[in-house]
Amino acid sequence: ITQLPFTKFQNFDRIDKGNSKFKQYPCPKVRKQPKKILSTLWILQFTTLLLVASSMRTNSILCFGDSWSYGNYHGLKSTLETFGQKNNVKINGIDHFGSTARHYAKNTKLLPEAVSRYQSSHVLLSLGGNDLKNFYLREGKYTSLPSTATAGIKKDLHTVLDALYEDHPSVKVVMYGYDFLGSAEEFLFTQGDASKKSGMYRFLYRWLGVPVTNLVASSLSSSLSELEKHYSSKGYQFKYVPMWGTLQNVIDKEEERDRRLGFSYWKHSAKEYMQDPIHANSKGFSVLMNRLYREYFSKEINEIK
């Protein structure tokens, strides 16, 4: 029997057409894939790679707000390097000394535009401190309760955040408020009228002035907690991380007993951590951002990995 070349088996049905013992089993031709199908498959593969790459993108944190945002930026940048996250997280900062929640409530596009510019996945927001200071010192409402001041601040923050989430519904916002004020004795009792140096003034400052100012400062806490509940109920990601009293104790010098006590309204932040009565120094911000990293950002970064 003569064996036919394989290529001729394409016409096997014709060869055995006259032989009733054989059934016709035509060999299918090997066809080339159309170019359109190949190009479609290539596009699908490329799109899949893009989706995978986007899901593995690094986080981008925007430190935004008042003068504390400047310290937050540098402190967090140093902390990320310390924990080996320098290449996993991009960090940017926009700060305006003296800026208020009221200002950004009147200019609601500023924060969303900044998030778009830096393609930020997270915003570390610092606003409300200057509003609180201005309420008492500039507007002279010394007899007003802290709740009156924070009600206006919360309203303005609502306006700022509503505008942000409208443009960026998936962005994650975190606030920790501030920490307690530093000592103001040097500014109050070593300048001007010598009578202010008397023991009575110092006594009143330490046992009345310090707790009152700490109580007023920490009054922001309830407003930020309410904001967290409000936006979480709407499906947005807003986190309040209270860190009051972090700078009251010098961590490498205080006893374990002092750390367990937590914050105290009768203590100001340690001088070692403060640049002036209302601003932490670089060491203070390093301590704050180390704690914020452990309690918030470390989990966020690990999630994306």
Secondary structure, DSSP 8 states (H G I E B T S, - for coil): -----GGGGGGHHHHTTT-TTS------------HHHHHHHHHHHHHHHHHHHHHT--EEEEEEESHHHHHHHHHHHHHHHHTT-TTTEEEEEEE-TT--HHHHHHSTTHHHHHHHHHT-SEEEEE-SHHHHHHHHHTS--TTS-HHHHHHHHHHHHHHHHHHHHHH-TT-EEEE------B--HHHHHSSS-GGGGSHHHHHHIIIIIHHHHHHHHHTHHHHHHHHHHHHHHTT-EEEE---TTTTTS-TTTS-HHHHHH---TT--B-GGGEEETTEE-HHHHHHHHHHHIIIIIHHHHHHH-
